[in-house]
């Protein structure tokens, strides 16, 4: 069993009698006290754009969330603002804890906090641990990036910037990153409208034969159809406008032809046009 360090992820701990209610009232995902299981979530702007996203899991009377390092300070600030008078302690754990990933269930000596990531049929285990326990982790997260790209799981930071992307754009509505059974949360009206009107324009796709890595446009002729995000060994993850991909064989990246495919969990198809908004 190997744990790979994820240096660009920051852990947060939410505890107190109102922690579950606060999280349910603010973020998109299913928030429950389920030891050992992690669920996808996003913090949205009132306009429905993703400002932070990650996994949430329960461990010893607290919820543990992780976010991209680039938005950690803004996330901390917003969550303290949303807390108001709720009895919740929000702790930024970046100074003493690390976030990692394991393909298999990790050993759990004192201090190790494992949560199974069940997105796309199973994406290994998120692991949070004190810095001392993480000293022996492998300082290379390429195995996680490979697994994530293969499953077409987009992530804020590597694949898109904050305040640019709707939850539907990265398939959160399909992969249980949105709890459609709960009441209001920030951005909920936009999410519900996109679901009921079928107005999701962009979706994750698999890109094969990528000539080079980088945040590059995905082109159909001289028209941009989307953006390429994470690339590992020539295989990449893109977010594209489905209605612009009528013939996937005509797509290029950096002037070179590439192959597009849909993730196995997709409920959408190339060439689809969204409903009227």
N, C-alpha and C positions, 0 to 999 in steps of 0.2 A: 504494500500500500504506500503510495507516494502522494504527498500534498504539494501542490504548486502554488507559490506565492502570487497573489494578485496585487501588485504594488499600487495600482491606481484605484483601489476600492477602499472606502473609509467606513468603518462600522459605527453605528449609533445604537444606544440602548434606551428604550422607553419603558419606564416602570411607574408603578403607582396605581391606585384604584380606578383612575379614569383613562389609563393608557389605551386600552382596547377601544373605548368609545372615541377618543380623540383620533386615533388612526382611522377608524371606520368612517368618521365624519370628514376626513381630509383627503385620504388617498383612495385610489381606484380599486385596489385589490380586496380579496377575501382576507380578513384579519380575524384569526381565531387562535386560541391557546392550544396549539397542536404540537407537542414536543416532537422534534425530529423531522418536521416537514417544513419546507420553505415555499412561499407563494409569491408570484410576481405582482408588482404594484408600480404605480406611477403617481407622482405629485404633479398636478396639472395647473396651468394658469386658468383664470376665469374664462379665457378664450379657448380652452381645451388643449393647449399645447403642452408637451411634456417638459417639465422643469427639472425633474429628477426621477430616477427609476432604479429598481433593484429587487431584492428578495427580502421577505419578512418572515421570521421564524420565532417561535416561543422557546424560552429556556429559563428555568428557575425563576419564575415570577416576573419575567420581563420579555419584551419583544425586541429582537435584534434585527436591525435593518442595515443594508450596505448601499452606498451611493458612489458615483464617480468622484474622484478627488477634485475635479474641476468645478463641481457644483456643491461640494460639501458645505462650504461656509454659507452659501445662499440657502441651502436646504435647512441648515441649523437655525438660521435667522427666521425663516418663514415658519418653521414648525413651532418655534417659541412664540411667534406672533399669534398663530392659530390656537395656541394653548389657552390663552386668556386666563381664566380663573380655575381651569381644570387641575385636578390633583395628579399631575404627571411630572416625573423627573425625566428630562431629556439630556442624555449624556453623550458628548462627542468622545469616542473611545480611541481616536487615532493615535494618541501618544503612547498608549500601553498595549494596544491590541493590533492584530493583523488579520487580513482576510485572505483565504486561500481556497483552492479547489482540488478535489480528489475524484477520480473516476470511479472509485470503489468506496464502500462505507469505511471511514477512517477509524483508527483506534481512538479511544476516548479517555486518555488519562485526565487527571484533574485539570480543569481549565479549558479543555477542548470543547467547542460548541459546534456540533455537526447538524446540518439540515439538508435533507434530500431535496434536490431540485427536480420536480417532475414535469417541467416544461417539455413539450415535444416528445413525450414518452419516456423521459428520464435523461437528465443532463448532468448526472453525477451528484456531487455533494459540495455545498458551500461550507467552508470551515472557518470559524472565528476562534482565535486563541490569543492568550497573552503573548507578548513579544518574546519572552523567554522560551515558551513552548514552540514558537514558530522559527526558532533559530536554525533548525535543521531542514526547513522546507526548501524545495527546489526553486531557485530564483529564475524560473522561466515558465511563463504561463502559456506557451504555444500549444500544449495539448488541450487546454481549455478553449483557446481561440479556434482550434481545429474542430472541436466538438460543437462549439457554438455556431460556426459557419456552416457546418454540415447540417445542423438543425434549423438554420435560417433564423436564429434568435438575434435580433438587433439590440445594440446596447448604446445608451447615451455616452458620448465621448468618442469612441472609435467609429461609430456609424452615423451619428447625427449630433447636431449641436442643440443645446437647450432652447426652448421657445421656437422651434422650427417644425415640429413633428407632432401629429395627432396620435393618440393611442392606437387607433385602428390602423394607422400606417405601418405599424410594426407587428400587427397581428395579436395585440393584447386581448381583443374581443374574442378571438378564437382559442387562445391558449390560457384562458382563465386569469388573465391579468386585470380583468374588470369584474366586479361583483354587480351584476345587473339586478340582483334581488334586494339590495339595500337602498337606503334613502339617499338624500343629497350629500354630495361631496364637492370639492372645488372642481369646476369644469364639467360637472355631471350633465348639465343641459345639453352641451355640445356632443358629448358621448352618446347620450340617448337619441338625439336627433340623427346622428350619423347611422346609428343602428337601425332605427325604425324607418328612415327614409332611404337607406341603402346608398349613402353618398360617399362612402370610402373610395377615394381615388387612387391612393398609393398603397402598395403592399410589398412585403419582402420577397425577394427572389434569389435563386442560386445562380452564380455567374462562374462559368468554367472557361479555362484557357485565357486567363487574365494576363496580359503582357507585362504589366508592372503594377506595383502596389501604390496606394495613395488615394486620396479623396478625389476621385476622377468622375467626370460625367459619363453616363451611359447614353449613347447616342443611337438614334434611328435616323439614318441619313444625316441631314444637317440640323436635326431637331433633338434637343435634350429630352430624354424620357425619365431620367432618374440619376441617382448618385451611387457610386460604388463605395462601400465602406471597408470593412476588414477583409484583408486578403492573406491567405496562408497557402504557400506552395501552389500558386496559380489558381486557387479556388477562392471565390469571393462571395460576399453578401451585398446585395444591392437593394435599394428601395426605389420602386419605379411606379410611374403612372401606367396602370394596366391598359387603359384605352389607347395608349400610344404604341403598344407592343402588339400590333396586328400580326406581324410575321417575325417571330423570335430569331430567325436565321439572318435577319438584316441588321442585327445589333452590333455595335462596335464600342470599344473602349480604347482610348489613346490611338485611334485610327486603325486598330486591328480588330478583326472579327472575333467575337466571343459567343459562347453558347449560354442561353438562359434556360433555367428550369424552375419548377415550382416545388416548394417543400412538400413532403408527404402529407403534412397536416392541412394544407391549403384547401379552402372552400371556395376559392376564386379561380379565375382563368384569364389568360392573356386575351386582350381585345375587349374586355368588359368595359362598359360605360356606366358610370355611377348614375343613380337616380337624380332627379331634379331636386335641388336644395331650395 
